[in-house]
Amino acid sequence: MNDTTTQDGATAPGPEVAFVTGAASGIGLATATRLARAGYRVALVDLDAGKTAAAEADLKALGLNVKGYALNVCDRAAVSRMMDDEGRVDVVVCAAGVYTPRLVDEITEDDFRRTLDVNVIGVFIPAQEGARRMKAGGRIVTVSSRGALGGFGFADYVASKAGVIGLTRAMALELRTRKIAVNSIAPGFTDTPMTRTMPPDQYAKAVSLEPSGGAAQPDDIAVAIEFFASPATRFITGQTLFVDGGKSLGGLGI
């Protein structure tokens, strides 16, 4: 990703800058790696300082242009400082999220609020702060979930991810006149550190319900995110792409 052309036809020096939240592991790390290899300067954003530093070191060892930022995506001041530190925003990928399996009768209000805070507010703040700094041609990619269609044992997560899809469409409607694209990726069941927190029997059951016979790998999802992050997709906005091996077509249990 070399010099880019601004709305007025001038050439902006340096690579495009992409911010990826949840970038220290799983889908976020796979996405950050793909974008960095494609020539972006990538800001690696994650709450875990140790994992963020390790991801930064690993990617720099590959010769990639990255910088780690350990912060809470719900902390607007920290997000704002980070974006100002980089000096430009071309792409924001909101991949940070939490998931705690519990039946409806067991979910507490605190559980629900935390899930909504991270999975919805933690998308809204980086997306909004990024949009405020973007020029025409900017791209925002949110990460929802196939679970937004409904699921057993994680109602708070389902509600939060359905909210991400609605937020994506609303932002796309408002930002389209500024030529900023906003799209969402809805992964199916994916082998990540988050899903590996499930009890082994539940994990195995979830895998057994996949049409392909196995869980997606983080890079399977990152491929789609990279597509929506590309400037070539400037005429696509407000869309949610299900990357779930066909599970959202129906015919199987959740």
One Martini backbone bead per residue (centre of mass of N, CA, C, O) as a GRO file, in nm:
protein
  254
    1MET     BB    1   0.083   0.045   0.031
    2ASN     BB    2   0.108   0.334  -0.102
    3ASP     BB    3   0.052   0.602  -0.218
    4THR     BB    4  -0.226   0.825  -0.201
    5THR     BB    5  -0.538   0.953  -0.310
    6THR     BB    6  -0.711   1.223  -0.283
    7GLN     BB    7  -0.998   1.395  -0.343
    8ASP     BB    8  -0.818   1.636  -0.497
    9GLY     BB    9  -0.562   1.452  -0.627
   10ALA     BB   10  -0.362   1.424  -0.424
   11THR     BB   11  -0.066   1.309  -0.267
   12ALA     BB   12  -0.030   1.081  -0.010
   13PRO     BB   13   0.197   1.003   0.206
   14GLY     BB   14   0.231   0.692   0.246
   15PRO     BB   15   0.071   0.465   0.408
   16GLU     BB   16  -0.188   0.320   0.498
   17VAL     BB   17  -0.404   0.328   0.790
   18ALA     BB   18  -0.467   0.057   1.020
   19PHE     BB   19  -0.714  -0.035   1.256
   20VAL     BB   20  -0.697  -0.308   1.502
   21THR     BB   21  -0.903  -0.476   1.697
   22GLY     BB   22  -0.809  -0.751   1.861
   23ALA     BB   23  -0.484  -0.799   1.757
   24ALA     BB   24  -0.346  -1.036   1.954
   25SER     BB   25  -0.573  -1.235   1.834
   26GLY     BB   26  -0.705  -1.422   1.612
   27ILE     BB   27  -0.876  -1.238   1.392
   28GLY     BB   28  -0.715  -0.979   1.445
   29LEU     BB   29  -0.431  -1.093   1.382
   30ALA     BB   30  -0.490  -1.199   1.098
   31THR     BB   31  -0.567  -0.920   0.987
   32ALA     BB   32  -0.312  -0.761   1.051
   33THR     BB   33  -0.126  -0.938   0.883
   34ARG     BB   34  -0.260  -0.897   0.608
   35LEU     BB   35  -0.241  -0.587   0.596
   36ALA     BB   36   0.064  -0.563   0.629
   37ARG     BB   37   0.131  -0.737   0.374
   38ALA     BB   38  -0.034  -0.521   0.188
   39GLY     BB   39   0.103  -0.224   0.313
   40TYR     BB   40   0.012  -0.147   0.576
   41ARG     BB   41  -0.026   0.041   0.851
   42VAL     BB   42  -0.051  -0.111   1.179
   43ALA     BB   43  -0.272  -0.091   1.447
   44LEU     BB   44  -0.241  -0.259   1.750
   45VAL     BB   45  -0.538  -0.343   1.931
   46ASP     BB   46  -0.534  -0.405   2.292
   47LEU     BB   47  -0.575  -0.489   2.627
   48ASP     BB   48  -0.325  -0.678   2.618
   49ALA     BB   49  -0.005  -0.595   2.663
   50GLY     BB   50   0.157  -0.856   2.621
   51LYS     BB   51   0.023  -0.948   2.353
   52THR     BB   52   0.078  -0.691   2.196
   53ALA     BB   53   0.387  -0.698   2.210
   54ALA     BB   54   0.416  -0.978   2.076
   55ALA     BB   55   0.280  -0.910   1.808
   56GLU     BB   56   0.466  -0.681   1.729
   57ALA     BB   57   0.730  -0.844   1.729
   58ASP     BB   58   0.648  -1.061   1.521
   59LEU     BB   59   0.584  -0.863   1.282
   60LYS     BB   60   0.854  -0.713   1.277
   61ALA     BB   61   1.021  -0.976   1.213
   62LEU     BB   62   0.873  -0.969   0.916
   63GLY     BB   63   0.880  -0.652   0.822
   64LEU     BB   64   0.642  -0.502   0.952
   65ASN     BB   65   0.412  -0.219   0.978
   66VAL     BB   66   0.392  -0.174   1.326
   67LYS     BB   67   0.177  -0.089   1.622
   68GLY     BB   68   0.127  -0.097   1.961
   69TYR     BB   69  -0.195  -0.080   2.158
   70ALA     BB   70  -0.279  -0.060   2.495
   71LEU     BB   71  -0.639  -0.075   2.518
   72ASN     BB   72  -0.960   0.047   2.566
   73VAL     BB   73  -1.228   0.064   2.342
   74CYS     BB   74  -1.409   0.236   2.569
   75ASP     BB   75  -1.176   0.455   2.560
   76ARG     BB   76  -1.187   0.746   2.409
   77ALA     BB   77  -0.925   0.893   2.482
   78ALA     BB   78  -0.733   0.663   2.392
   79VAL     BB   79  -0.828   0.641   2.101
   80SER     BB   80  -0.773   0.934   2.020
   81ARG     BB   81  -0.469   0.938   2.079
   82MET     BB   82  -0.388   0.715   1.884
   83MET     BB   83  -0.489   0.851   1.621
   84ASP     BB   84  -0.316   1.105   1.656
   85ASP     BB   85  -0.042   0.958   1.655
   86GLU     BB   86  -0.069   0.858   1.356
   87GLY     BB   87  -0.240   1.102   1.175
   88ARG     BB   88  -0.416   0.865   1.034
   89VAL     BB   89  -0.728   0.738   0.869
   90ASP     BB   90  -0.843   0.460   0.661
   91VAL     BB   91  -0.880   0.210   0.868
   92VAL     BB   92  -1.138   0.020   1.050
   93VAL     BB   93  -1.117  -0.264   1.272
   94CYS     BB   94  -1.377  -0.436   1.461
   95ALA     BB   95  -1.266  -0.727   1.665
   96ALA     BB   96  -1.352  -0.688   1.938
   97GLY     BB   97  -1.447  -0.934   2.200
   98VAL     BB   98  -1.704  -1.108   2.390
   99TYR     BB   99  -1.759  -1.440   2.561
  100THR     BB  100  -2.028  -1.590   2.771
  101PRO     BB  101  -2.160  -1.880   2.853
  102ARG     BB  102  -2.522  -1.854   2.906
  103LEU     BB  103  -2.812  -1.881   3.026
  104VAL     BB  104  -3.075  -1.683   3.063
  105ASP     BB  105  -3.113  -1.744   3.377
  106GLU     BB  106  -2.783  -1.663   3.429
  107ILE     BB  107  -2.788  -1.381   3.336
  108THR     BB  108  -2.665  -1.086   3.418
  109GLU     BB  109  -2.658  -0.753   3.408
  110ASP     BB  110  -2.351  -0.734   3.406
  111ASP     BB  111  -2.303  -0.924   3.174
  112PHE     BB  112  -2.465  -0.766   2.963
  113ARG     BB  113  -2.315  -0.495   2.981
  114ARG     BB  114  -2.035  -0.596   2.906
  115THR     BB  115  -2.106  -0.703   2.628
  116LEU     BB  116  -2.213  -0.434   2.515
  117ASP     BB  117  -1.969  -0.261   2.562
  118VAL     BB  118  -1.764  -0.421   2.387
  119ASN     BB  119  -1.946  -0.510   2.123
  120VAL     BB  120  -2.058  -0.204   2.077
  121ILE     BB  121  -1.906   0.036   2.202
  122GLY     BB  122  -1.627  -0.093   2.098
  123VAL     BB  123  -1.718  -0.009   1.804
  124PHE     BB  124  -1.822   0.282   1.802
  125ILE     BB  125  -1.576   0.445   1.893
  126PRO     BB  126  -1.364   0.374   1.671
  127ALA     BB  127  -1.551   0.442   1.435
  128GLN     BB  128  -1.608   0.738   1.505
  129GLU     BB  129  -1.317   0.840   1.532
  130GLY     BB  130  -1.239   0.755   1.246
  131ALA     BB  131  -1.455   0.915   1.083
  132ARG     BB  132  -1.358   1.202   1.182
  133ARG     BB  133  -1.064   1.145   1.014
  134MET     BB  134  -1.172   1.080   0.746
  135LYS     BB  135  -1.160   1.047   0.421
  136ALA     BB  136  -1.232   0.987   0.131
  137GLY     BB  137  -1.230   0.624   0.123
  138GLY     BB  138  -1.298   0.515   0.376
  139ARG     BB  139  -1.287   0.223   0.611
  140ILE     BB  140  -1.532   0.016   0.779
  141VAL     BB  141  -1.497  -0.281   0.992
  142THR     BB  142  -1.705  -0.511   1.124
  143VAL     BB  143  -1.766  -0.764   1.386
  144SER     BB  144  -1.976  -1.004   1.405
  145SER     BB  145  -2.223  -1.275   1.372
  146ARG     BB  146  -2.399  -1.557   1.318
  147GLY     BB  147  -2.537  -1.527   1.607
  148ALA     BB  148  -2.742  -1.295   1.526
  149LEU     BB  149  -2.968  -1.520   1.446
  150GLY     BB  150  -2.907  -1.702   1.689
  151GLY     BB  151  -2.899  -1.880   2.016
  152PHE     BB  152  -2.753  -2.108   2.256
  153GLY     BB  153  -2.622  -1.968   2.558
  154PHE     BB  154  -2.596  -1.633   2.429
  155ALA     BB  155  -2.789  -1.372   2.437
  156ASP     BB  156  -2.598  -1.131   2.472
  157TYR     BB  157  -2.430  -1.184   2.217
  158VAL     BB  158  -2.656  -1.177   2.012
  159ALA     BB  159  -2.746  -0.887   2.071
  160SER     BB  160  -2.475  -0.749   2.010
  161LYS     BB  161  -2.442  -0.850   1.708
  162ALA     BB  162  -2.704  -0.728   1.607
  163GLY     BB  163  -2.615  -0.438   1.678
  164VAL     BB  164  -2.378  -0.423   1.478
  165ILE     BB  165  -2.547  -0.443   1.222
  166GLY     BB  166  -2.718  -0.191   1.273
  167LEU     BB  167  -2.482   0.009   1.302
  168THR     BB  168  -2.363  -0.032   1.024
  169ARG     BB  169  -2.607   0.073   0.862
  170ALA     BB  170  -2.626   0.352   0.991
  171MET     BB  171  -2.343   0.451   0.919
  172ALA     BB  172  -2.365   0.409   0.613
  173LEU     BB  173  -2.591   0.614   0.563
  174GLU     BB  174  -2.434   0.869   0.676
  175LEU     BB  175  -2.137   0.819   0.517
  176ARG     BB  176  -2.187   0.805   0.203
  177THR     BB  177  -2.153   1.117   0.133
  178ARG     BB  178  -1.832   1.080   0.228
  179LYS     BB  179  -1.714   0.810   0.116
  180ILE     BB  180  -1.778   0.596   0.351
  181ALA     BB  181  -1.729   0.268   0.431
  182VAL     BB  182  -1.967   0.022   0.582
  183ASN     BB  183  -1.894  -0.302   0.711
  184SER     BB  184  -1.968  -0.661   0.767
  185ILE     BB  185  -1.860  -0.943   0.952
  186ALA     BB  186  -1.999  -1.290   0.985
  187PRO     BB  187  -1.894  -1.527   1.165
  188GLY     BB  188  -1.851  -1.829   1.230
  189PHE     BB  189  -1.723  -2.089   1.364
  190THR     BB  190  -1.414  -2.025   1.544
  191ASP     BB  191  -1.073  -2.083   1.601
  192THR     BB  192  -1.026  -1.943   1.917
  193PRO     BB  193  -0.958  -1.835   2.226
  194MET     BB  194  -1.257  -1.783   2.288
  195THR     BB  195  -1.380  -2.067   2.203
  196ARG     BB  196  -1.169  -2.228   2.392
  197THR     BB  197  -1.338  -2.163   2.664
  198MET     BB  198  -1.494  -2.389   2.611
  199PRO     BB  199  -1.603  -2.670   2.671
  200PRO     BB  200  -1.511  -2.947   2.502
  201ASP     BB  201  -1.801  -3.055   2.443
  202GLN     BB  202  -1.910  -2.788   2.321
  203TYR     BB  203  -1.704  -2.756   2.101
  204ALA     BB  204  -1.764  -3.023   1.955
  205LYS     BB  205  -2.060  -2.961   1.897
  206ALA     BB  206  -2.014  -2.709   1.726
  207VAL     BB  207  -1.844  -2.848   1.507
  208SER     BB  208  -2.065  -3.065   1.422
  209LEU     BB  209  -2.254  -2.821   1.291
  210GLU     BB  210  -2.067  -2.795   1.058
  211PRO     BB  211  -2.075  -2.832   0.720
  212SER     BB  212  -1.750  -2.887   0.696
  213GLY     BB  213  -1.661  -3.029   0.988
  214GLY     BB  214  -1.540  -2.740   1.081
  215ALA     BB  215  -1.369  -2.489   1.185
  216ALA     BB  216  -1.272  -2.195   1.145
  217GLN     BB  217  -1.017  -1.987   1.059
  218PRO     BB  218  -0.900  -1.678   1.103
  219ASP     BB  219  -0.812  -1.642   0.797
  220ASP     BB  220  -1.095  -1.687   0.674
  221ILE     BB  221  -1.190  -1.407   0.786
  222ALA     BB  222  -0.961  -1.211   0.697
  223VAL     BB  223  -1.016  -1.218   0.397
  224ALA     BB  224  -1.285  -1.057   0.416
  225ILE     BB  225  -1.180  -0.808   0.559
  226GLU     BB  226  -0.974  -0.726   0.344
  227PHE     BB  227  -1.181  -0.669   0.129
  228PHE     BB  228  -1.334  -0.433   0.286
  229ALA     BB  229  -1.054  -0.266   0.323
  230SER     BB  230  -1.049  -0.209   0.035
  231PRO     BB  231  -1.056   0.041  -0.210
  232ALA     BB  232  -1.212  -0.141  -0.425
  233THR     BB  233  -1.489  -0.124  -0.222
  234ARG     BB  234  -1.627   0.172  -0.242
  235PHE     BB  235  -1.928   0.054  -0.358
  236ILE     BB  236  -1.947  -0.084  -0.069
  237THR     BB  237  -2.231  -0.066   0.160
  238GLY     BB  238  -2.409  -0.199   0.437
  239GLN     BB  239  -2.283  -0.484   0.466
  240THR     BB  240  -2.330  -0.843   0.534
  241LEU     BB  241  -2.090  -1.106   0.569
  242PHE     BB  242  -2.114  -1.447   0.563
  243VAL     BB  243  -1.857  -1.658   0.730
  244ASP     BB  244  -1.992  -2.007   0.754
  245GLY     BB  245  -2.009  -2.243   0.536
  246GLY     BB  246  -2.346  -2.212   0.514
  247LYS     BB  247  -2.512  -2.204   0.787
  248SER     BB  248  -2.715  -1.958   0.724
  249LEU     BB  249  -2.902  -2.138   0.531
  250GLY     BB  250  -2.959  -2.382   0.695
  251GLY     BB  251  -3.054  -2.718   0.820
  252LEU     BB  252  -2.936  -2.653   1.109
  253GLY     BB  253  -2.827  -2.634   1.400
  254ILE     BB  254  -2.662  -2.423   1.625
   0.00000   0.00000   0.00000
